[in-house]
Amino acid sequence: MGNKRGAGKGKAQDKQKGRFGAAVDFIRGVRGELRRVNWPNRDQLQQSTAVVLIILLVLTGFVAFWDFVFQSLSKLVFL
């Protein structure tokens, strides 16, 4: 499947660096990934927030409605 020479070098180098070196490599990797993130602009953020709030209100109403229905049914059955 490919050239397998030097396949074990990464682990040997990690052992030489120790925990501190591994942590530094991890932080560098995280920073590199965060630079590649496609961050939303202000308009996209506002639109996404509006969508989330609308869905939240709709689902809250849905749950409140069914809560009222089952509460009324339980009062009829148990009282």
KAWOUR-V815603 format. One record per residue. N is the residue number from 1. RES is the residue in three letters. PHI is phi in whole degrees, 0 to 359 (NA if undefined). OMEGA is omega in radians with two decimals (none if undefined). Layout:
# KAWOUR-V815603
[[N RES PHI OMEGA] [N RES PHI OMEGA]]
This chain:
# KAWOUR-V815603
[[1 MET NA 3.14] [2 GLY 160 -3.14] [3 ASN 282 -3.08] [4 LYS 256 3.12] [5 ARG 290 3.10] [6 GLY 77 -3.09] [7 ALA 294 -3.08] [8 GLY 266 -3.07] [9 LYS 294 -3.09] [10 GLY 299 -3.13] [11 LYS 291 3.12] [12 ALA 293 3.12] [13 GLN 292 3.10] [14 ASP 298 3.13] [15 LYS 293 3.14] [16 GLN 289 -3.11] [17 LYS 289 -3.10] [18 GLY 81 -3.09] [19 ARG 291 -3.11] [20 PHE 295 3.12] [21 GLY 295 3.11] [22 ALA 295 3.12] [23 ALA 294 3.11] [24 VAL 296 3.10] [25 ASP 298 3.12] [26 PHE 297 -3.14] [27 ILE 296 3.09] [28 ARG 297 3.11] [29 GLY 297 3.12] [30 VAL 296 3.13] [31 ARG 298 3.10] [32 GLY 297 3.11] [33 GLU 294 -3.13] [34 LEU 294 3.08] [35 ARG 291 -3.11] [36 ARG 271 -3.13] [37 VAL 292 3.10] [38 ASN 270 -3.07] [39 TRP 285 3.14] [40 PRO 287 3.04] [41 ASN 275 -3.04] [42 ARG 298 -3.13] [43 ASP 295 3.12] [44 GLN 297 3.14] [45 LEU 294 3.12] [46 GLN 294 3.12] [47 GLN 295 3.13] [48 SER 295 3.11] [49 THR 296 3.12] [50 ALA 297 3.13] [51 VAL 298 -3.13] [52 VAL 297 -3.13] [53 LEU 294 3.12] [54 ILE 296 3.12] [55 ILE 298 3.12] [56 LEU 299 3.12] [57 LEU 295 3.13] [58 VAL 296 -3.14] [59 LEU 293 3.08] [60 THR 297 3.09] [61 GLY 297 3.13] [62 PHE 298 -3.14] [63 VAL 294 3.13] [64 ALA 296 3.12] [65 PHE 299 -3.11] [66 TRP 291 3.05] [67 ASP 297 3.11] [68 PHE 297 3.14] [69 VAL 298 -3.10] [70 PHE 290 3.07] [71 GLN 295 3.12] [72 SER 295 3.12] [73 LEU 295 3.14] [74 SER 292 3.08] [75 LYS 293 3.11] [76 LEU 294 -3.07] [77 VAL 282 -2.97] [78 PHE 262 3.12] [79 LEU 248 none]]
